Amino acid sequence: MSLERIDSETYNQNPSQYRLVRGDTKDAPKCPFGHSYEWIGYDDVNQKFVRFTKSVFKKLIQKQT
């Protein structure tokens, strides 16, 4: 399964639409090697898991701490 990639431009259009969730969240996809992600993106509007670019991920992980 290929996850939609969310870059800074897309994220900045509606940042409240996206959030980070724990990789062990129910129904979270596995990484390509079959392991759980530590963190994964989630699109609350479309109700699906997404993949963030590194710049968006860094911004969101800083909010977590």
N, CA, C and O atoms as a Tripos MOL2 file, in Angstrom:
@<TRIPOS>MOLECULE
protein
  260   259    65     0     0
PROTEIN
NO_CHARGES

@<TRIPOS>ATOM
      1 N           0.8410   -1.1780    0.0000 N.3       1 MET1
      2 CA          0.0000    0.0000    0.0000 C.3       1 MET1
      3 C           0.8870    1.2420    0.0000 C.2       1 MET1
      4 O           1.8110    1.3540    0.8060 O.2       1 MET1
      5 N           0.6060    2.1600   -0.8950 N.am      2 SER2
      6 CA          1.3710    3.3850   -1.0050 C.3       2 SER2
      7 C           0.6290    4.5140   -0.2830 C.2       2 SER2
      8 O          -0.5560    4.7480   -0.5240 O.2       2 SER2
      9 N           1.3310    5.1950    0.5880 N.am      3 LEU3
     10 CA          0.7350    6.2900    1.3460 C.3       3 LEU3
     11 C           0.8910    7.6000    0.5880 C.2       3 LEU3
     12 O           1.9180    7.8420   -0.0460 O.2       3 LEU3
     13 N          -0.1370    8.4470    0.6570 N.am      4 GLU4
     14 CA         -0.0530    9.7700    0.0520 C.3       4 GLU4
     15 C           1.0250   10.5670    0.7800 C.2       4 GLU4
     16 O           1.1150   10.5270    2.0070 O.2       4 GLU4
     17 N           1.8350   11.2860    0.0210 N.am      5 ARG5
     18 CA          2.9370   12.0690    0.5760 C.3       5 ARG5
     19 C           2.4700   13.5060    0.7610 C.2       5 ARG5
     20 O           1.9800   14.1340   -0.1780 O.2       5 ARG5
     21 N           2.6250   14.0220    1.9780 N.am      6 ILE6
     22 CA          2.2170   15.3900    2.3080 C.3       6 ILE6
     23 C           3.4600   16.2500    2.4780 C.2       6 ILE6
     24 O           4.2580   16.0390    3.3920 O.2       6 ILE6
     25 N           3.6140   17.2310    1.5770 N.am      7 ASP7
     26 CA          4.7670   18.1310    1.6490 C.3       7 ASP7
     27 C           4.3800   19.4150    2.3840 C.2       7 ASP7
     28 O           3.2220   19.5940    2.7610 O.2       7 ASP7
     29 N           5.3430   20.2980    2.5830 N.am      8 SER8
     30 CA          5.1120   21.5350    3.3400 C.3       8 SER8
     31 C           4.0100   22.3920    2.7380 C.2       8 SER8
     32 O           3.1850   22.9440    3.4670 O.2       8 SER8
     33 N           3.9860   22.5080    1.4290 N.am      9 GLU9
     34 CA          2.9760   23.3340    0.7700 C.3       9 GLU9
     35 C           1.5680   22.8050    1.0600 C.2       9 GLU9
     36 O           0.6710   23.5750    1.4040 O.2       9 GLU9
     37 N           1.3840   21.5100    0.9230 N.am     10 THR10
     38 CA          0.0870   20.8910    1.1860 C.3      10 THR10
     39 C          -0.2740   21.0240    2.6560 C.2      10 THR10
     40 O          -1.4030   21.3850    2.9900 O.2      10 THR10
     41 N           0.6710   20.7380    3.5310 N.am     11 TYR11
     42 CA          0.4360   20.8230    4.9700 C.3      11 TYR11
     43 C           0.0390   22.2440    5.3780 C.2      11 TYR11
     44 O          -0.9030   22.4240    6.1510 O.2      11 TYR11
     45 N           0.7360   23.2360    4.8750 N.am     12 ASN12
     46 CA          0.4920   24.6280    5.2670 C.3      12 ASN12
     47 C          -0.8560   25.1630    4.7910 C.2      12 ASN12
     48 O          -1.3350   26.1650    5.3210 O.2      12 ASN12
     49 N          -1.4750   24.5220    3.8100 N.am     13 GLN13
     50 CA         -2.7950   24.9400    3.3520 C.3      13 GLN13
     51 C          -3.8680   24.6850    4.4130 C.2      13 GLN13
     52 O          -4.8530   25.4180    4.5000 O.2      13 GLN13
     53 N          -3.6680   23.6400    5.2170 N.am     14 ASN14
     54 CA         -4.6290   23.3120    6.2680 C.3      14 ASN14
     55 C          -3.9440   22.4450    7.3300 C.2      14 ASN14
     56 O          -4.1960   21.2410    7.3930 O.2      14 ASN14
     57 N          -3.0890   23.0330    8.1580 N.am     15 PRO15
     58 CA         -2.3250   22.2430    9.1210 C.3      15 PRO15
     59 C          -3.1760   21.4940   10.1440 C.2      15 PRO15
     60 O          -2.7450   20.4620   10.6580 O.2      15 PRO15
     61 N          -4.3610   21.9860   10.4460 N.am     16 SER16
     62 CA         -5.2030   21.3010   11.4270 C.3      16 SER16
     63 C          -5.7870   19.9950   10.8750 C.2      16 SER16
     64 O          -6.3650   19.2070   11.6240 O.2      16 SER16
     65 N          -5.6390   19.7750    9.5930 N.am     17 GLN17
     66 CA         -6.1430   18.5520    8.9510 C.3      17 GLN17
     67 C          -5.2680   17.3400    9.2620 C.2      17 GLN17
     68 O          -5.7360   16.2030    9.1930 O.2      17 GLN17
     69 N          -4.0060   17.5770    9.6010 N.am     18 TYR18
     70 CA         -3.0400   16.4910    9.7520 C.3      18 TYR18
     71 C          -2.5010   16.4020   11.1740 C.2      18 TYR18
     72 O          -2.4020   17.4020   11.8850 O.2      18 TYR18
     73 N          -2.1550   15.1830   11.5670 N.am     19 ARG19
     74 CA         -1.5450   14.9910   12.8770 C.3      19 ARG19
     75 C          -0.6610   13.7500   12.8460 C.2      19 ARG19
     76 O          -0.7580   12.9140   11.9480 O.2      19 ARG19
     77 N           0.1970   13.6580   13.8440 N.am     20 LEU20
     78 CA          1.0200   12.4700   14.0240 C.3      20 LEU20
     79 C           0.3210   11.5360   14.9970 C.2      20 LEU20
     80 O          -0.2340   11.9720   16.0050 O.2      20 LEU20
     81 N           0.3540   10.2580   14.6870 N.am     21 VAL21
     82 CA         -0.1850    9.2570   15.6040 C.3      21 VAL21
     83 C           0.8760    8.1900   15.8170 C.2      21 VAL21
     84 O           1.7830    8.0380   14.9990 O.2      21 VAL21
     85 N           0.7640    7.4600   16.9000 N.am     22 ARG22
     86 CA          1.7020    6.3710   17.1890 C.3      22 ARG22
     87 C           1.5600    5.2910   16.1140 C.2      22 ARG22
     88 O           0.4600    5.0360   15.6250 O.2      22 ARG22
     89 N           2.6460    4.6790   15.7610 N.am     23 GLY23
     90 CA          2.6410    3.6340   14.7450 C.3      23 GLY23
     91 C           1.8900    2.3860   15.1460 C.2      23 GLY23
     92 O           1.5420    1.5680   14.2940 O.2      23 GLY23
     93 N           1.6350    2.2290   16.4510 N.am     24 ASP24
     94 CA          0.8870    1.0550   16.8980 C.3      24 ASP24
     95 C          -0.6180    1.3390   16.9990 C.2      24 ASP24
     96 O          -1.3660    0.5440   17.5670 O.2      24 ASP24
     97 N          -1.0550    2.4790   16.4420 N.am     25 THR25
     98 CA         -2.4740    2.8180   16.3910 C.3      25 THR25
     99 C          -3.2210    1.7700   15.5680 C.2      25 THR25
    100 O          -2.6980    1.2540   14.5800 O.2      25 THR25
    101 N          -4.4390    1.4660   15.9820 N.am     26 LYS26
    102 CA         -5.2470    0.4670   15.2760 C.3      26 LYS26
    103 C          -5.3260    0.8030   13.7850 C.2      26 LYS26
    104 O          -5.5720    1.9510   13.4160 O.2      26 LYS26
    105 N          -5.1200   -0.1830   12.9480 N.am     27 ASP27
    106 CA         -5.1890   -0.0930   11.4800 C.3      27 ASP27
    107 C          -4.0360    0.6900   10.8380 C.2      27 ASP27
    108 O          -4.0540    0.9190    9.6290 O.2      27 ASP27
    109 N          -3.0440    1.0990   11.6200 N.am     28 ALA28
    110 CA         -1.8880    1.7950   11.0380 C.3      28 ALA28
    111 C          -1.1310    0.8260   10.1390 C.2      28 ALA28
    112 O          -0.9320   -0.3330   10.5020 O.2      28 ALA28
    113 N          -0.7080    1.2960    8.9670 N.am     29 PRO29
    114 CA          0.0260    0.4050    8.0600 C.3      29 PRO29
    115 C           1.4210    0.0990    8.5930 C.2      29 PRO29
    116 O           1.9610    0.8400    9.4140 O.2      29 PRO29
    117 N           1.9790   -0.9660    8.1280 N.am     30 LYS30
    118 CA          3.3530   -1.3490    8.4650 C.3      30 LYS30
    119 C           4.3010   -0.6840    7.4710 C.2      30 LYS30
    120 O           3.8890   -0.2960    6.3780 O.2      30 LYS30
    121 N           5.5510   -0.5580    7.8480 N.am     31 CYS31
    122 CA          6.5590   -0.0530    6.9260 C.3      31 CYS31
    123 C           6.7930   -1.1180    5.8440 C.2      31 CYS31
    124 O           6.3430   -2.2530    6.0010 O.2      31 CYS31
    125 N           7.4830   -0.7760    4.7600 N.am     32 PRO32
    126 CA          7.7150   -1.7510    3.6850 C.3      32 PRO32
    127 C           8.4420   -3.0210    4.1360 C.2      32 PRO32
    128 O           8.3970   -4.0360    3.4410 O.2      32 PRO32
    129 N           9.1020   -2.9730    5.2780 N.am     33 PHE33
    130 CA          9.8200   -4.1430    5.7790 C.3      33 PHE33
    131 C           8.9910   -4.9520    6.7720 C.2      33 PHE33
    132 O           9.4870   -5.9170    7.3550 O.2      33 PHE33
    133 N           7.7210   -4.5620    6.9670 N.am     34 GLY34
    134 CA          6.8220   -5.3110    7.8310 C.3      34 GLY34
    135 C           6.8300   -4.9120    9.2890 C.2      34 GLY34
    136 O           6.1870   -5.5660   10.1100 O.2      34 GLY34
    137 N           7.5370   -3.8640    9.6260 N.am     35 HIS35
    138 CA          7.6070   -3.4000   11.0180 C.3      35 HIS35
    139 C           6.6420   -2.2360   11.2250 C.2      35 HIS35
    140 O           6.2120   -1.6000   10.2630 O.2      35 HIS35
    141 N           6.3080   -1.9650   12.4690 N.am     36 SER36
    142 CA          5.4620   -0.8140   12.7810 C.3      36 SER36
    143 C           6.2870    0.4600   12.7330 C.2      36 SER36
    144 O           7.4460    0.4780   13.1480 O.2      36 SER36
    145 N           5.6840    1.5200   12.2270 N.am     37 TYR37
    146 CA          6.3090    2.8370   12.2970 C.3      37 TYR37
    147 C           6.2680    3.2980   13.7500 C.2      37 TYR37
    148 O           5.3700    2.9080   14.4960 O.2      37 TYR37
    149 N           7.2200    4.1160   14.1540 N.am     38 GLU38
    150 CA          7.1330    4.7100   15.4870 C.3      38 GLU38
    151 C           6.0420    5.7830   15.4630 C.2      38 GLU38
    152 O           5.2150    5.8550   16.3720 O.2      38 GLU38
    153 N           6.0460    6.6100   14.4240 N.am     39 TRP39
    154 CA          5.0490    7.6550   14.2140 C.3      39 TRP39
    155 C           4.5760    7.5810   12.7650 C.2      39 TRP39
    156 O           5.3500    7.2420   11.8700 O.2      39 TRP39
    157 N           3.3230    7.8940   12.5430 N.am     40 ILE40
    158 CA          2.7720    7.9320   11.1870 C.3      40 ILE40
    159 C           1.8060    9.1020   11.0900 C.2      40 ILE40
    160 O           1.1980    9.4980   12.0850 O.2      40 ILE40
    161 N           1.6660    9.6470    9.9020 N.am     41 GLY41
    162 CA          0.7560   10.7660    9.6970 C.3      41 GLY41
    163 C          -0.6790   10.3000    9.5280 C.2      41 GLY41
    164 O          -0.9440    9.1930    9.0590 O.2      41 GLY41
    165 N          -1.5920   11.1680    9.9200 N.am     42 TYR42
    166 CA         -3.0050   10.8640    9.7320 C.3      42 TYR42
    167 C          -3.7280   12.1090    9.2460 C.2      42 TYR42
    168 O          -3.5370   13.2020    9.7790 O.2      42 TYR42
    169 N          -4.5610   11.9300    8.2260 N.am     43 ASP43
    170 CA         -5.3710   12.9900    7.6360 C.3      43 ASP43
    171 C          -6.7680   12.8700    8.2370 C.2      43 ASP43
    172 O          -7.5070   11.9410    7.9090 O.2      43 ASP43
    173 N          -7.1320   13.7980    9.1120 N.am     44 ASP44
    174 CA         -8.4240   13.7310    9.7990 C.3      44 ASP44
    175 C          -9.6080   14.0010    8.8630 C.2      44 ASP44
    176 O         -10.7020   13.4910    9.1050 O.2      44 ASP44
    177 N          -9.4170   14.7740    7.8230 N.am     45 VAL45
    178 CA        -10.5120   15.0810    6.9000 C.3      45 VAL45
    179 C         -10.8570   13.8650    6.0440 C.2      45 VAL45
    180 O         -12.0240   13.4900    5.9280 O.2      45 VAL45
    181 N          -9.8420   13.2570    5.4500 N.am     46 ASN46
    182 CA        -10.0640   12.1040    4.5730 C.3      46 ASN46
    183 C          -9.9940   10.7730    5.3100 C.2      46 ASN46
    184 O         -10.2160    9.7150    4.7210 O.2      46 ASN46
    185 N          -9.6860   10.8330    6.5930 N.am     47 GLN47
    186 CA         -9.6200    9.6620    7.4640 C.3      47 GLN47
    187 C          -8.7460    8.5520    6.8710 C.2      47 GLN47
    188 O          -9.1860    7.4240    6.6510 O.2      47 GLN47
    189 N          -7.4790    8.9330    6.6230 N.am     48 LYS48
    190 CA         -6.5250    7.9480    6.1130 C.3      48 LYS48
    191 C          -5.1240    8.2850    6.6070 C.2      48 LYS48
    192 O          -4.8220    9.4210    6.9720 O.2      48 LYS48
    193 N          -4.2930    7.2700    6.6040 N.am     49 PHE49
    194 CA         -2.8980    7.4570    6.9840 C.3      49 PHE49
    195 C          -2.1400    8.0630    5.8100 C.2      49 PHE49
    196 O          -2.4200    7.7610    4.6500 O.2      49 PHE49
    197 N          -1.1710    8.9250    6.1320 N.am     50 VAL50
    198 CA         -0.3700    9.6030    5.1140 C.3      50 VAL50
    199 C           1.0950    9.5800    5.5350 C.2      50 VAL50
    200 O           1.4320    9.2460    6.6710 O.2      50 VAL50
    201 N           1.9490    9.9440    4.5900 N.am     51 ARG51
    202 CA          3.3830   10.0360    4.8600 C.3      51 ARG51
    203 C           3.7920   11.4950    4.7250 C.2      51 ARG51
    204 O           3.4870   12.1410    3.7230 O.2      51 ARG51
    205 N           4.4770   12.0060    5.7250 N.am     52 PHE52
    206 CA          4.9530   13.3890    5.7010 C.3      52 PHE52
    207 C           6.3720   13.4710    5.1600 C.2      52 PHE52
    208 O           7.1780   12.5620    5.3570 O.2      52 PHE52
    209 N           6.6690   14.5750    4.4740 N.am     53 THR53
    210 CA          8.0570   14.8200    4.0970 C.3      53 THR53
    211 C           8.8300   15.0990    5.3840 C.2      53 THR53
    212 O           8.2400   15.3330    6.4380 O.2      53 THR53
    213 N          10.1280   15.0700    5.2830 N.am     54 LYS54
    214 CA         10.9820   15.2480    6.4620 C.3      54 LYS54
    215 C          10.7320   16.5960    7.1400 C.2      54 LYS54
    216 O          10.7030   16.6700    8.3680 O.2      54 LYS54
    217 N          10.5510   17.6590    6.3580 N.am     55 SER55
    218 CA         10.3520   18.9860    6.9500 C.3      55 SER55
    219 C           9.0380   19.0580    7.7340 C.2      55 SER55
    220 O           8.9950   19.6610    8.8060 O.2      55 SER55
    221 N           7.9780   18.4560    7.2150 N.am     56 VAL56
    222 CA          6.6940   18.4550    7.9250 C.3      56 VAL56
    223 C           6.7960   17.5740    9.1620 C.2      56 VAL56
    224 O           6.3190   17.9490   10.2330 O.2      56 VAL56
    225 N           7.4110   16.4150    9.0220 N.am     57 PHE57
    226 CA          7.5690   15.5100   10.1590 C.3      57 PHE57
    227 C           8.3240   16.1970   11.2940 C.2      57 PHE57
    228 O           7.9200   16.0990   12.4530 O.2      57 PHE57
    229 N           9.4110   16.8890   10.9730 N.am     58 LYS58
    230 CA         10.1980   17.5840   12.0010 C.3      58 LYS58
    231 C           9.3460   18.6320   12.7230 C.2      58 LYS58
    232 O           9.4240   18.7670   13.9440 O.2      58 LYS58
    233 N           8.5430   19.3630   11.9690 N.am     59 LYS59
    234 CA          7.6810   20.3900   12.5540 C.3      59 LYS59
    235 C           6.6780   19.7380   13.5200 C.2      59 LYS59
    236 O           6.4530   20.2470   14.6180 O.2      59 LYS59
    237 N           6.0900   18.6370   13.1180 N.am     60 LEU60
    238 CA          5.0890   17.9700   13.9530 C.3      60 LEU60
    239 C           5.7080   17.2810   15.1670 C.2      60 LEU60
    240 O           5.1210   17.2910   16.2490 O.2      60 LEU60
    241 N           6.8570   16.6980   15.0030 N.am     61 ILE61
    242 CA          7.4930   16.0110   16.1270 C.3      61 ILE61
    243 C           7.9260   17.0250   17.1890 C.2      61 ILE61
    244 O           7.9410   16.7010   18.3770 O.2      61 ILE61
    245 N           8.2730   18.2300   16.7830 N.am     62 GLN62
    246 CA          8.6340   19.2870   17.7350 C.3      62 GLN62
    247 C           7.4180   19.7050   18.5600 C.2      62 GLN62
    248 O           7.5580   20.0660   19.7290 O.2      62 GLN62
    249 N           6.2260   19.6600   17.9610 N.am     63 LYS63
    250 CA          5.0060   19.9750   18.6900 C.3      63 LYS63
    251 C           4.7160   18.9150   19.7600 C.2      63 LYS63
    252 O           4.0970   19.2140   20.7810 O.2      63 LYS63
    253 N           5.1670   17.6690   19.5210 N.am     64 GLN64
    254 CA          4.9170   16.5810   20.4500 C.3      64 GLN64
    255 C           5.7250   16.7400   21.7400 C.2      64 GLN64
    256 O           5.3170   16.2400   22.7890 O.2      64 GLN64
    257 N           6.8660   17.4320   21.6730 N.am     65 THR65
    258 CA          7.7320   17.5430   22.8390 C.3      65 THR65
    259 C           7.5470   18.8540   23.5590 C.2      65 THR65
    260 O           8.2070   19.1040   24.5680 O.2      65 THR65
@<TRIPOS>BOND
     1     1     2 1
     2     2     3 1
     3     3     4 2
     4     3     5 am
     5     5     6 1
     6     6     7 1
     7     7     8 2
     8     7     9 am
     9     9    10 1
    10    10    11 1
    11    11    12 2
    12    11    13 am
    13    13    14 1
    14    14    15 1
    15    15    16 2
    16    15    17 am
    17    17    18 1
    18    18    19 1
    19    19    20 2
    20    19    21 am
    21    21    22 1
    22    22    23 1
    23    23    24 2
    24    23    25 am
    25    25    26 1
    26    26    27 1
    27    27    28 2
    28    27    29 am
    29    29    30 1
    30    30    31 1
    31    31    32 2
    32    31    33 am
    33    33    34 1
    34    34    35 1
    35    35    36 2
    36    35    37 am
    37    37    38 1
    38    38    39 1
    39    39    40 2
    40    39    41 am
    41    41    42 1
    42    42    43 1
    43    43    44 2
    44    43    45 am
    45    45    46 1
    46    46    47 1
    47    47    48 2
    48    47    49 am
    49    49    50 1
    50    50    51 1
    51    51    52 2
    52    51    53 am
    53    53    54 1
    54    54    55 1
    55    55    56 2
    56    55    57 am
    57    57    58 1
    58    58    59 1
    59    59    60 2
    60    59    61 am
    61    61    62 1
    62    62    63 1
    63    63    64 2
    64    63    65 am
    65    65    66 1
    66    66    67 1
    67    67    68 2
    68    67    69 am
    69    69    70 1
    70    70    71 1
    71    71    72 2
    72    71    73 am
    73    73    74 1
    74    74    75 1
    75    75    76 2
    76    75    77 am
    77    77    78 1
    78    78    79 1
    79    79    80 2
    80    79    81 am
    81    81    82 1
    82    82    83 1
    83    83    84 2
    84    83    85 am
    85    85    86 1
    86    86    87 1
    87    87    88 2
    88    87    89 am
    89    89    90 1
    90    90    91 1
    91    91    92 2
    92    91    93 am
    93    93    94 1
    94    94    95 1
    95    95    96 2
    96    95    97 am
    97    97    98 1
    98    98    99 1
    99    99   100 2
   100    99   101 am
   101   101   102 1
   102   102   103 1
   103   103   104 2
   104   103   105 am
   105   105   106 1
   106   106   107 1
   107   107   108 2
   108   107   109 am
   109   109   110 1
   110   110   111 1
   111   111   112 2
   112   111   113 am
   113   113   114 1
   114   114   115 1
   115   115   116 2
   116   115   117 am
   117   117   118 1
   118   118   119 1
   119   119   120 2
   120   119   121 am
   121   121   122 1
   122   122   123 1
   123   123   124 2
   124   123   125 am
   125   125   126 1
   126   126   127 1
   127   127   128 2
   128   127   129 am
   129   129   130 1
   130   130   131 1
   131   131   132 2
   132   131   133 am
   133   133   134 1
   134   134   135 1
   135   135   136 2
   136   135   137 am
   137   137   138 1
   138   138   139 1
   139   139   140 2
   140   139   141 am
   141   141   142 1
   142   142   143 1
   143   143   144 2
   144   143   145 am
   145   145   146 1
   146   146   147 1
   147   147   148 2
   148   147   149 am
   149   149   150 1
   150   150   151 1
   151   151   152 2
   152   151   153 am
   153   153   154 1
   154   154   155 1
   155   155   156 2
   156   155   157 am
   157   157   158 1
   158   158   159 1
   159   159   160 2
   160   159   161 am
   161   161   162 1
   162   162   163 1
   163   163   164 2
   164   163   165 am
   165   165   166 1
   166   166   167 1
   167   167   168 2
   168   167   169 am
   169   169   170 1
   170   170   171 1
   171   171   172 2
   172   171   173 am
   173   173   174 1
   174   174   175 1
   175   175   176 2
   176   175   177 am
   177   177   178 1
   178   178   179 1
   179   179   180 2
   180   179   181 am
   181   181   182 1
   182   182   183 1
   183   183   184 2
   184   183   185 am
   185   185   186 1
   186   186   187 1
   187   187   188 2
   188   187   189 am
   189   189   190 1
   190   190   191 1
   191   191   192 2
   192   191   193 am
   193   193   194 1
   194   194   195 1
   195   195   196 2
   196   195   197 am
   197   197   198 1
   198   198   199 1
   199   199   200 2
   200   199   201 am
   201   201   202 1
   202   202   203 1
   203   203   204 2
   204   203   205 am
   205   205   206 1
   206   206   207 1
   207   207   208 2
   208   207   209 am
   209   209   210 1
   210   210   211 1
   211   211   212 2
   212   211   213 am
   213   213   214 1
   214   214   215 1
   215   215   216 2
   216   215   217 am
   217   217   218 1
   218   218   219 1
   219   219   220 2
   220   219   221 am
   221   221   222 1
   222   222   223 1
   223   223   224 2
   224   223   225 am
   225   225   226 1
   226   226   227 1
   227   227   228 2
   228   227   229 am
   229   229   230 1
   230   230   231 1
   231   231   232 2
   232   231   233 am
   233   233   234 1
   234   234   235 1
   235   235   236 2
   236   235   237 am
   237   237   238 1
   238   238   239 1
   239   239   240 2
   240   239   241 am
   241   241   242 1
   242   242   243 1
   243   243   244 2
   244   243   245 am
   245   245   246 1
   246   246   247 1
   247   247   248 2
   248   247   249 am
   249   249   250 1
   250   250   251 1
   251   251   252 2
   252   251   253 am
   253   253   254 1
   254   254   255 1
   255   255   256 2
   256   255   257 am
   257   257   258 1
   258   258   259 1
   259   259   260 2
@<TRIPOS>SUBSTRUCTURE
     1 MET1         2 RESIDUE 1 A MET
     2 SER2         6 RESIDUE 1 A SER
     3 LEU3        10 RESIDUE 1 A LEU
     4 GLU4        14 RESIDUE 1 A GLU
     5 ARG5        18 RESIDUE 1 A ARG
     6 ILE6        22 RESIDUE 1 A ILE
     7 ASP7        26 RESIDUE 1 A ASP
     8 SER8        30 RESIDUE 1 A SER
     9 GLU9        34 RESIDUE 1 A GLU
    10 THR10       38 RESIDUE 1 A THR
    11 TYR11       42 RESIDUE 1 A TYR
    12 ASN12       46 RESIDUE 1 A ASN
    13 GLN13       50 RESIDUE 1 A GLN
    14 ASN14       54 RESIDUE 1 A ASN
    15 PRO15       58 RESIDUE 1 A PRO
    16 SER16       62 RESIDUE 1 A SER
    17 GLN17       66 RESIDUE 1 A GLN
    18 TYR18       70 RESIDUE 1 A TYR
    19 ARG19       74 RESIDUE 1 A ARG
    20 LEU20       78 RESIDUE 1 A LEU
    21 VAL21       82 RESIDUE 1 A VAL
    22 ARG22       86 RESIDUE 1 A ARG
    23 GLY23       90 RESIDUE 1 A GLY
    24 ASP24       94 RESIDUE 1 A ASP
    25 THR25       98 RESIDUE 1 A THR
    26 LYS26      102 RESIDUE 1 A LYS
    27 ASP27      106 RESIDUE 1 A ASP
    28 ALA28      110 RESIDUE 1 A ALA
    29 PRO29      114 RESIDUE 1 A PRO
    30 LYS30      118 RESIDUE 1 A LYS
    31 CYS31      122 RESIDUE 1 A CYS
    32 PRO32      126 RESIDUE 1 A PRO
    33 PHE33      130 RESIDUE 1 A PHE
    34 GLY34      134 RESIDUE 1 A GLY
    35 HIS35      138 RESIDUE 1 A HIS
    36 SER36      142 RESIDUE 1 A SER
    37 TYR37      146 RESIDUE 1 A TYR
    38 GLU38      150 RESIDUE 1 A GLU
    39 TRP39      154 RESIDUE 1 A TRP
    40 ILE40      158 RESIDUE 1 A ILE
    41 GLY41      162 RESIDUE 1 A GLY
    42 TYR42      166 RESIDUE 1 A TYR
    43 ASP43      170 RESIDUE 1 A ASP
    44 ASP44      174 RESIDUE 1 A ASP
    45 VAL45      178 RESIDUE 1 A VAL
    46 ASN46      182 RESIDUE 1 A ASN
    47 GLN47      186 RESIDUE 1 A GLN
    48 LYS48      190 RESIDUE 1 A LYS
    49 PHE49      194 RESIDUE 1 A PHE
    50 VAL50      198 RESIDUE 1 A VAL
    51 ARG51      202 RESIDUE 1 A ARG
    52 PHE52      206 RESIDUE 1 A PHE
    53 THR53      210 RESIDUE 1 A THR
    54 LYS54      214 RESIDUE 1 A LYS
    55 SER55      218 RESIDUE 1 A SER
    56 VAL56      222 RESIDUE 1 A VAL
    57 PHE57      226 RESIDUE 1 A PHE
    58 LYS58      230 RESIDUE 1 A LYS
    59 LYS59      234 RESIDUE 1 A LYS
    60 LEU60      238 RESIDUE 1 A LEU
    61 ILE61      242 RESIDUE 1 A ILE
    62 GLN62      246 RESIDUE 1 A GLN
    63 LYS63      250 RESIDUE 1 A LYS
    64 GLN64      254 RESIDUE 1 A GLN
    65 THR65      258 RESIDUE 1 A THR
